[in-house]
Amino acid sequence: MSSSILPSSSLPLIASQVRAYFAPVNRSTGTPTLFDPAVNSAWNTGAPPSPWIDLGYITEFTRTSESTLLDVYTGVPSTLQIQAKQKIAASVAFRFASWSKLAMALASGSQHMNVVAPVSSASAAIASGAKGIAAVALQSSSTGTLLYPSLSMPSIQAGSLVVVDVDYTTQTGFVGSAVSGGYVPNVAAVGSDPDYVRRISFNISRVAALTSDGGFLLASPLLAGAPAASMKMQPVLGFVDREGGSFFQEWSALFLYEGVQGDKLFLHYPRLQASQGSSESIVGIASALDMVSPLGRYVALPIVDGNDNEQCVCYRTYIPAAVAGA
């Protein structure tokens, strides 16, 4: 009896989990963050290049091609003569493994907001968060990982969340540093609230420690890098999203199957928008204990490929393992 040997150039892809990465889309220009397989395929999966953000592992990942073909028949008897693309479409769905600001934002169909620490417990109630305490300017020595406020901020301690962004000063259109977190159609829509940009900002981090010279050492770098001179800081209690609103989240996405033999399969969606409102999945894990996870469902939007000007919604790239043949 002879045994067949799998050619080294045809190794199966064996992977246990899917890892997800997201990056901002420039909403004003519609420009996504592109994953270039010629440049980025060898990146450190635990430390992706900026501006990609590592979301970690996800579960129940499914992707669906919803593109359809048009068959053109002519003649007698009728025979197929031409095939053409009638519709280009794709969708993605998955369950997040944990809760975070990014996970909530991605799973939300509208604005995702920071719950800014309130002026007092007697502040007028607003369902998405009451008026926040006064924002404090930063010294010019502040960096993307170390903040020096211009005034003492005893309300911020190690473990606190902080948001750093500009005041709202009548800007209209997409707002938010590094990531567009909201859209302002007119000044009256947000009541000229000076904190509005910080409410929707993704330029947020947790304070890891206080320094001896009055600074705040951050646990992770700010997405927008070193703060601009016009930026201010406020403490944040948590995050809130809502069912409703006219804003659509849009992100560039990359999903990775990392094979145990060293091969990689990348699924790149340059533009993904949420196709549903916020929802959760409840999974029983023990008696009287349930795990609640955010769910995300998305529709892919097209881009024009720079090599041949074709419209595309998804790219699939396979990088063979080093042990594979040519």
Sequence and secondary structure as in RCSB ss.txt:
>XXXX:A:sequence
MSSSILPSSSLPLIASQVRAYFAPVNRSTGTPTLFDPAVNSAWNTGAPPSPWIDLGYITEFTRTSESTLLDVYTG
VPSTLQIQAKQKIAASVAFRFASWSKLAMALASGSQHMNVVAPVSSASAAIASGAKGIAAVALQSSSTGTLLYPS
LSMPSIQAGSLVVVDVDYTTQTGFVGSAVSGGYVPNVAAVGSDPDYVRRISFNISRVAALTSDGGFLLASPLLAG
APAASMKMQPVLGFVDREGGSFFQEWSALFLYEGVQGDKLFLHYPRLQASQGSSESIVGIASALDMVSPLGRYVA
LPIVDGNDNEQCVCYRTYIPAAVAGA
>XXXX:A:secstr
       GGG     S EEEEEEE BTTTTB     HHHHTTS TTS  TT EEEEEEEEEEEEE  EEEEEEET
TTTEEEEEEEEE  EEEEEEESS  HHHHHHT SS EEEEE BS TTS   TT   B   EEB TT  SSEE BS
S  TT  TT EEEEEE   S  EEE SSS  EEESSGGGGTT TTHHHHH   EEEEEEE TTS EEESS  TT 
S  TTEEEEEEEEEEE S  S   EEEEEEEEE TTS EEEEEEEEEEE S  EEEEEEEETTEEEEEEEEEEEE
  EE TTT  EES EEEEE  TTS  
